[in-house]
Amino acid sequence: MSRTMPVTMETPQVRNLLETNPRTRLIDVRTPGEFAAAHIPGSSNVPLDLLREHRSELTASHEDPVVLVCASGARAEQARSVLETAGLDQLSVLSGGVTGWQQHDAPMNHGSGTWGMERQVRLTAGLLVLAGVLASIAYEPLKWIAGFVGGGLTFAAISNTCAMSRVLGLLPHNRTRKGDARRMLPALTGEQAPTGRTAD
């Protein structure tokens, strides 16, 4: 099948696609907690860690357009790479992610859930820097903790990857529960219209 979807789409393009093709699938690859806190109406949650874990099993039995969504676009790009390796090619990434969607005053569903991954990274990095500076008062070499964190954040920005978010993603509140694959994956791969959508 040849690609007919652009690699990335801006919020207005995605909204137009949803209006003109109701079978378009919005797949949010953030953690379940992030999805529960806020998500685009009609989107389905299929976390990135689940896609990585089941990459060898992923085959789509449909030709519906798929738009991948995350907080900023970085994790959705990673998900696109995973899915293209698995043979799925009708994929686009929402440019700017949920953040860009909100900047266009597009509708959002809000609930209760964990902080977004970016906010968790900021908190963790801030605590490590603060701890390193305070601890260096007693033992001066510990100031290099702050330098290490700063270097890591600089590399994350340049490479558009984030090792800290990968580590935080292993925490229980960010992990997909065992058994959720059977419920979540059909939203992406199933022949019928996604059943896990939240349309309210």
C-alpha positions in Angstrom: 0.0 0.0 0.0 1.5 3.4 -0.9 1.5 6.2 1.6 -1.4 8.7 1.1 -1.2 10.4 4.6 1.3 13.2 5.3 4.0 12.4 7.8 2.8 15.2 10.1 -0.4 17.2 10.3 -1.3 20.5 12.0 -4.3 20.7 14.3 -6.6 22.4 11.6 -5.7 19.6 9.1 -6.5 16.9 11.6 -9.8 18.5 12.6 -10.7 18.8 8.9 -9.8 15.1 8.3 -12.0 14.1 11.2 -14.9 16.0 9.7 -14.4 14.6 6.2 -13.5 11.1 7.1 -15.3 9.9 10.3 -13.3 6.6 10.2 -10.1 8.5 11.1 -8.5 7.0 14.2 -6.8 9.3 16.7 -4.4 7.1 18.7 -3.0 8.7 21.8 0.3 7.0 22.7 0.8 8.7 26.1 0.5 6.8 29.4 -3.0 5.8 30.6 -2.7 8.3 33.5 -1.9 11.1 31.1 -4.7 10.1 28.9 -7.2 10.0 31.8 -6.1 13.5 32.8 -6.8 15.1 29.4 -7.3 13.8 25.9 -8.8 14.8 22.6 -12.4 13.8 22.2 -12.8 10.6 20.2 -9.2 9.5 20.7 -8.2 6.1 21.9 -5.3 5.3 24.2 -2.7 2.8 23.0 0.5 3.7 25.0 3.9 3.7 23.4 5.3 1.0 25.8 2.5 -1.3 24.6 3.3 -0.7 21.0 7.0 -1.5 21.6 6.1 -4.6 23.6 3.8 -6.0 20.9 5.5 -4.6 17.8 6.0 -8.1 16.3 2.2 -8.7 16.5 1.0 -5.4 15.0 -0.9 -5.8 11.7 -3.8 -3.6 10.7 -6.9 -5.2 9.3 -8.2 -1.9 8.0 -7.2 1.1 5.8 -8.5 3.8 8.1 -6.3 6.9 8.4 -4.4 6.9 11.7 -3.2 10.1 13.5 -0.8 9.5 16.3 -1.0 11.9 19.3 1.2 12.5 22.4 2.0 15.6 24.5 4.3 17.4 22.1 4.8 15.0 19.1 8.1 13.3 20.2 6.5 10.1 21.5 4.1 10.0 18.6 7.1 10.1 16.2 8.7 7.2 18.1 5.4 5.3 17.8 5.3 6.0 14.1 8.7 4.5 13.7 7.6 1.4 15.6 4.5 1.0 13.6 6.2 1.6 10.2 8.7 -1.1 11.1 5.7 -3.4 11.8 4.3 -2.6 8.3 1.7 0.0 9.0 2.1 3.0 6.7 -1.1 5.1 6.7 0.1 7.1 9.7 0.4 10.8 10.6 1.7 12.5 13.7 -0.2 15.4 15.2 2.3 18.2 15.1 2.7 19.8 18.5 0.7 17.0 20.1 -2.0 17.8 22.7 -0.2 21.0 23.5 -0.5 22.3 20.0 -4.1 21.1 19.9 -4.9 23.2 23.0 -3.1 26.2 21.5 -5.7 26.1 18.7 -8.5 26.2 21.3 -9.6 22.8 20.0 -11.9 20.8 22.3 -10.4 18.6 25.1 -11.9 16.1 27.6 -10.5 16.6 31.1 -10.6 14.1 33.9 -8.4 12.9 36.7 -5.0 11.2 36.1 -1.3 11.6 36.6 0.8 14.5 35.5 1.9 14.6 31.9 5.4 13.1 31.3 6.9 16.5 30.5 5.8 17.8 33.9 7.1 14.7 35.6 10.5 15.2 33.9 10.6 18.9 35.0 9.8 17.9 38.6 12.4 15.1 38.7 15.1 17.2 37.0 14.4 20.2 39.4 14.5 18.0 42.4 17.8 16.4 41.3 19.4 19.8 40.7 18.1 21.2 44.0 19.3 18.1 45.9 22.7 18.3 44.2 23.2 22.0 45.1 22.1 21.5 48.7 24.1 18.4 49.2 27.2 20.1 47.8 27.2 22.4 50.8 28.2 19.3 52.9 30.3 17.6 50.1 31.3 19.9 47.3 31.7 17.4 44.5 28.0 16.6 44.6 27.4 19.9 42.7 28.2 17.8 39.6 24.8 16.2 39.9 23.3 19.5 38.7 25.8 19.5 35.9 24.9 16.0 34.9 21.2 16.8 34.8 21.9 19.9 32.8 23.9 18.0 30.3 21.2 15.3 30.0 18.5 17.9 29.4 20.7 19.6 26.7 21.2 16.3 25.0 17.5 15.5 25.2 16.7 18.8 23.5 19.3 18.3 20.7 18.4 14.7 20.0 14.7 15.1 20.6 14.9 12.1 23.0 14.6 11.9 26.7 16.2 9.1 28.8 14.6 10.5 32.0 11.1 10.1 30.5 12.0 6.5 29.5 13.0 5.8 33.1 10.0 7.5 34.6 7.9 5.5 32.1 8.9 2.4 34.1 7.2 3.6 37.3 3.9 1.8 38.1 1.7 4.8 37.6 3.1 5.3 34.1 3.0 1.6 33.0 0.2 -0.1 31.1 -1.3 -2.9 33.2 -0.9 -6.5 32.1 -3.9 -7.6 30.1 -4.6 -4.1 28.7 -3.2 -5.0 25.3 -6.2 -7.1 24.4 -8.5 -4.1 25.2 -6.3 -1.3 23.8 -4.6 -2.6 20.6 -7.8 -3.2 18.6 -8.3 0.6 18.6 -5.3 0.7 16.3 -5.3 -2.6 14.5 -9.0 -3.9 14.6 -11.2 -4.1 11.6 -14.2 -2.5 13.2 -14.3 1.1 14.3 -12.4 1.6 17.5 -14.3 0.6 20.6 -12.1 2.3 23.2 -12.9 5.8 22.1 -14.2 8.4 24.4 -16.5 10.5 22.3 -18.0 12.7 25.0 
